[in-house]
Amino acid sequence: MAKANQGNPVKEIITVSADAPVWIFSLLTDFDIALFISGKHFRLYEKMGAHLLKMNDTEGTYFSVWAPNAQDVYVTGDFNGWHTNSHRLYKRLDASGIWEGFIPELGKGTVYKYFIKGFDGKNYEKGDPFATRWEHPPQTASVVWDTAYKWKDKAWLKKRPVLNALDQPMSVYEVHLGSWQRDPSEPDRILTYKEIANSLVPYVVEMGFTHVELMPIMEYPYYPSWGYQITGYFAASSRHGTPQELMYLIEEFHKNDIAVILDWVPSHFPGDAHGLFHFDGTHLYEHADMRKGFHPDWKSYIFNYDRNEVRSFLISNAMYWLDQFHADGLRVDAVASMLYFDFSRKSGDAATNEFGGSENLGAIQFLKDLNESIYTNFKGVQTIAEESSTYPGVTHPVSEGGLGFGMKWMMGWMNDTLKYFKTDPIDRKYNHHQLTFSITYAFSEKFMLPFSHDEVVHGKSSMIYKMPGDEWRKHANLRLLYAYMFTQPGTKLLFMGNEFAQNGEWNFTRSLDWDLLRYKSHSGMQTYVKALNKLYRTEPGLYDFNFSAEGFEWISADDSNHSIYVYTRKGHKAKDTLIVILNMTPVYRQDYRIGLPFKASWKEIFNSDETDFFGSGKLNTSVFEPETVKANGRDYSILINIAPLGAMVLKTVE
C-alpha cells in the first residue's frame, strides 16, 4: 500500500488500481492535521465525514473518520450488502488517527456506517460523527448527502449586524418543531420543515417576535429527549426532512427579518451503540474517568474537553450551523454542568482539577475558544449561555478573563419572579423585595430573561396555572408577569404556548392547544403578547440600554404595603423615558401619587387591563400634568389610577 498523502490533497490515483474497492485519497493537508491535533481546526466539516466528489473523472464519495485506537475501519452499507470487511479505509501514517479513502461510484443517498474493529477487540457499527444526514429514527445509519443550497438571504445577512446587535430589541419565541403544530387530520405525524415554514413564519411575524429559537434540530434517536441527546451533531433531524428543507425554513425567517437561534448541546451525548460513545473501543470523545465522563442525572456521557481533537470537533460543529445553515446564534445548553466537575454530584464523588478545584479547566478553555472563534468569523451572530451557577464573567470578553458569551439566561430572576407570582396577592407585601433584588445584580452580566420549556413540564404546571386566583385573576396575573418581564432590563424569551396561556403542561407528543383561542381569555392573552412585543420593539427606552444601569431607575421600590412598583426605563434621548407602574394586588388604586423623573406632561401608552386583553378596562385616558408636589424624593408628581393586577406604561407628551 502506498503511503497516504500528508501534503496537498491527492489530485489523481497512481498507486491503486481502478477496480480497487477503496482508492487512496485525502482532502486533508499537513496544515489541517496540525490544526486538528492542536485543537484549532474549526472547519473540520469541510474535510471529515462523507464528501461527494469526482476523482479521475469518476464520481464517488470520500470518507474520513477519526478512530485512532481502532485496529481496522471499514465502510459498510446498502451499496455492498452491508458486508463488514470489503471496503477498508486507509489509516494515515501520521499522528492524526484518521482513516480515509475514496469509494468510486458511491453516490448521494447511500446508507452507511463505519464497521470498526476496536482497540478492545470488539466490533462496533457506528454512524458517521460528521454525517450531514441520518436515517429516520429508529433507524440508525448515516446517509451520504450534501449541504448544497442556493441561498436567497443576502439582504438579511447584510443587515444582521445591526438588527441582531445587543442594543436592539430581542424577543425570542422558543419552539419545539415536533409539537408546535400538527395536522389535525394526522395528529400523530410530525410536520416537515417546509410545512412548518408555511405556518410558523407568518405566525412569528404576526406576533411581533424578533427571534425564534429552535430546540435542538440535530439528529437524535430518542424522541422524549426533545433533542438534547444528540448522535448526529452535523445532521438536521430527518424527522422533519432534509438539510436543504431546514435551510428553506431558516431562509423564510430571514426573508421576514426574523433571526434564528439554534439550541446546541456540547455538554453531553447519549450512550447509544451507534453514537459517539466508546467510538473506537476506547473512551474517545468522553472522559475515561467516569467522575468526569458520565452525567448521573441524564445518564449520558460528557465530552473530554481536555482532548484537542474533541475541541476541534465541537467548535467545528458550532461553526457548521452558523456557516452552512446561516443560523444567527447558538443557545448553549447546560453550561454549568460543563464548568464544574461537582455539578449534580456529591463532593466525594466528584473529580478535581490539577489544582484541587472543582472547575473543569478544559471546558472553560473550550468555551473561550468557542466564543472567540464564532465572534471572529461571523458578523452579527450571538451566543447565549444557559448557565445557572455564579461563575463570574460568563458574558465578559475573553480578553478580560470572561467566557465571551453574548448573553446568559437569568435563572435567578426567573426563579424569584415565579416564586413571587405564585404567592397569593394578599401575602405579596411580605415578599416585596423578591422582585427588587434582581436589580442588584442585573448588570453584572448581559442577561436574557427566560420563561422556557423547562418551566412548563414535569409537574411544574403551565404558566397560567402557576398564577393564583380565579380565571380572571389568573389571566390578569399572567399579563402582569409578562409586563414586568418586558419592561425589565435584558432580552426576553417566551416558550411556545405561553403567549396564549396554554392550559396544560407542554406535551411534546402532540400539538399545542390552538383551539383555546376560541375563548376570549386566551385570545386576549395572545393579543396582549402581540401588543407587548410591539411596545418593546417601538420604544427605545426598553432596549437602548439592555444591559446597563443607565437604562433603569427606581421611583418607588419600597411600597410593600400596597405591593406597587414604579420605575423608569430610559433610552438615549430624554423623550424616550418611560414610567412603568405595576400593581401586584387586585385592588383598584385611585389617586395614587407617584414622583416624576423630570417635569413633563405624561400619557398612558400601555395598560394591561384593556378589555381587548380580557381586562376590566380601567384605563387612564387623560394627559397627566406635573404637580409641584414632592413624592418619592422627586420635585414633581402626578396622581394616577392604577388598574387591579395591572401594569401601566407612561410616556411624555411631545
C-alpha positions, 0 to 999 in steps of 0.5 A: 500500500502506498503511503497516504498523502500528508501534503496537498490533497491527492489530485489523481490515483497512481498507486491503486488500481481502478477496480480497487474497492477503496482508492487512496485519497485525502482532502486533508493537508499537513496544515489541517492535521496540525490544526486538528491535533492542536485543537484549532481546526474549526472547519473540520466539516469541510474535510471529515465525514462523507464528501461527494466528489469526482476523482479521475473523472469518476464520481464517488464519495470520500470518507474520513473518520477519526478512530485512532485506537481502532485496529481496522475501519471499514465502510459498510452499507446498502451499496455492498450488502452491508458486508463488514470487511470489503471496503477498508479505509486507509489509516494515515501514517501520521499522528492524526488517527484518521482513516480515509479513502475514496469509494468510486461510484458511491453516490448521494443517498447511500446508507452507511456506517463505519464497521470498526474493529476496536482497540478492545477487540470488539466490533462496533457499527457506528454512524458517521460523527460528521454525517450531514444526514441520518436515517429516520429514527429508529433507524440508525445509519448515516446517509451520504448527502450534501449541504448544497443550497442556493441561498436567497438571504443576502439582504438579511445577512447584510443587515444582521449586524445591526438588527441582531446587535445587543442594543436592539430589541430581542424577543425570542419565541422558543419552539419545539418543531415536533409539537408546535403544530400538527395536522389535525387530520394526522395528529400523530405525524410530525410536520416537515420543515417546509410545512412548518415554514408555511405556518410558523413564519407568518405566525412569528411575524404576526406576533411581533417576535424578533427571534425564534429559537429552535430546540435542538434540530440535530439528529437524535434517536430518542424522541422524549429527549426533545433533542438534547441527546444528540448522535448526529451533531452535523445532521438536521433531524430527518424527522422533519426532512432534509438539510436543504428543507431546514435551510428553506425554513431558516431562509423564510425567517430571514426573508421576514427579518426574523433571526434564528437561534439554534439550541446546541448541546456540547455538554453531553451525548447519549450512550447509544451503540451507534453514537459517539460513545466508546467510538473506537473501543476506547473512551474517545470523545468522553472522559475515561474517568467516569467522575468526569465522563458520565452525567448521573442525572441524564445518564449520558456521557460528557465530552473530554474537553481536555482532548484537542481533537474533541475541541476541534470537533465541537467548535467545528460543529458550532461553526457548521450551523452558523456557516452552512445553515446561516443560523444567527446564534447558538443557545448553549445548553447546560453550561454549568454542568460543563464548568464544574466537575461537582455539578449534580454530584456529591463532593466525594464523588466528584473529580478535581482539577490539577489544582484541587478545584472543582472547575473543569479547566478544559471546558472553560478553555473550550468555551473561550475558544468557542466564543472567540472563534464564532465572534471572529468569523461571523458578523452579527451572530450571538451566543447565549449561555444557559448557565445557572451557577455564579461563575463570574464573567460568563458574558465578559470578553475573553480578553478580560478573563470572561467566557465571551458569551453574548448573553446568559439566561437569568435563572435567578430572576426567573426563579424569584419572579415565579416564586413571587407570582405564585404567592397569593396577592394578599401575602405579596407585601411580605415578599416585596423585595423578591422582585427588587433584588434582581436589580442588584445584580442585573448588570453584572452580566448581559442577561436574557430573561427566560420563561422556557420549556423547562418551566412548563413540564414535569409537574411544574404546571403551565404558566397560567396555572402557576398564577393564583386566583380565579380565571380572571385573576389568573389571566390578569396575573399572567399579563402582569408577569409578562409586563414586568418581564418586558419592561425589565432590563435584558432580552426576553424569551417566551416558550411556545404556548405561553403567549396564549396561556396554554392550559396544560403542561407542554406535551411534546407528543402532540400539538399545542392547544390552538383551539383555546383561542376560541375563548376570549381569555386566551385570545386576549392573552395572545393579543396582549403578547402581540401588543407587548412585543410591539411596545418593546420593539417601538420604544427605545427606552426598553432596549437602548440600554439592555444591559446597563444601569443607565437604562433603569431607575427606581421611583418607588421600590419600597411600597410593600404595603400596597405591593406597587412598583414604579420605575423608569426605563430610559433610552438615549434621548430624554423623550424616550423615558418611560414610567412603568407602574405595576400593581401586584394586588387586585385592588383598584388604586385611585389617586395614587401619587407617584414622583416624576423623573423630570417635569413633563406632561405624561400619557398612558401608552400601555395598560394591561387591563384593556378589555381587548386583553380580557381586562376590566378596562380601567384605563387612564385616558387623560394627559397627566400634568406635573404637580409641584408636589414632592413624592418619592424624593422627586420635585414633581408628581402626578396622581394616577389610577392604577388598574387591579393586577395591572401594569401601566406604561407612561410616556411624555407628551411631545 
